[in-house]
Amino acid sequence: MRSIDQDVKNNLHYSAAVTLSQKDVLKVKELILQNLNVINKVVSQSPEEVIYAMNFDFFDLGD
């Protein structure tokens, strides 16, 4: 939790509430899934030197 309070060049934090069309929801979801697949390939082939948290949330905030 200390990394959230520190401005360290190796950390990345991003949160946003966005509005977009239903059509673009599907586009964004597909882009996230594509990039997650690429990331998982990199991670699976990477030696275990450091530990990082990785979180993805994309969900409807409406009712």
C-alpha positions in Angstrom: 0.0 0.0 0.0 2.9 2.4 0.4 3.4 2.5 -3.3 0.2 4.5 -3.7 1.5 7.3 -1.6 4.9 7.4 -3.3 5.8 8.8 -6.7 8.1 6.0 -7.8 9.0 5.8 -11.5 8.2 2.0 -11.6 4.6 2.3 -10.3 1.5 3.1 -12.4 -1.9 3.9 -10.9 -4.9 4.9 -12.9 -8.6 5.1 -12.1 -11.4 6.8 -14.0 -15.1 6.8 -14.3 -16.0 7.2 -18.0 -19.1 7.6 -20.1 -19.3 6.0 -23.6 -21.6 4.4 -26.0 -22.7 0.8 -25.6 -21.0 0.0 -28.9 -17.7 1.4 -27.6 -18.1 -0.6 -24.3 -17.6 -3.7 -26.4 -14.6 -2.2 -28.2 -12.9 -1.2 -24.9 -13.6 -4.6 -23.4 -12.1 -6.3 -26.4 -9.0 -4.1 -26.2 -8.5 -4.8 -22.5 -8.8 -8.5 -23.2 -6.3 -8.4 -26.1 -3.8 -6.5 -24.1 -4.3 -8.7 -21.1 -3.4 -11.7 -23.3 -0.2 -10.0 -24.5 0.7 -9.1 -20.9 0.1 -12.6 -19.7 2.4 -14.0 -22.4 5.2 -11.6 -21.3 4.6 -12.4 -17.6 4.6 -16.1 -18.1 8.0 -16.0 -19.8 9.6 -13.6 -17.4 11.9 -14.7 -14.6 10.6 -14.2 -11.0 12.6 -11.2 -9.8 10.0 -8.8 -8.4 6.4 -9.0 -7.4 3.8 -6.5 -8.7 0.0 -6.2 -8.3 -2.0 -6.0 -11.5 -5.7 -5.2 -11.4 -8.2 -4.6 -14.2 -11.8 -3.5 -13.6 -14.2 -2.5 -16.3 -17.8 -2.5 -15.2 -21.1 -0.7 -15.4 -21.5 1.9 -12.7 -25.2 2.5 -13.6 -28.2 0.5 -12.4 
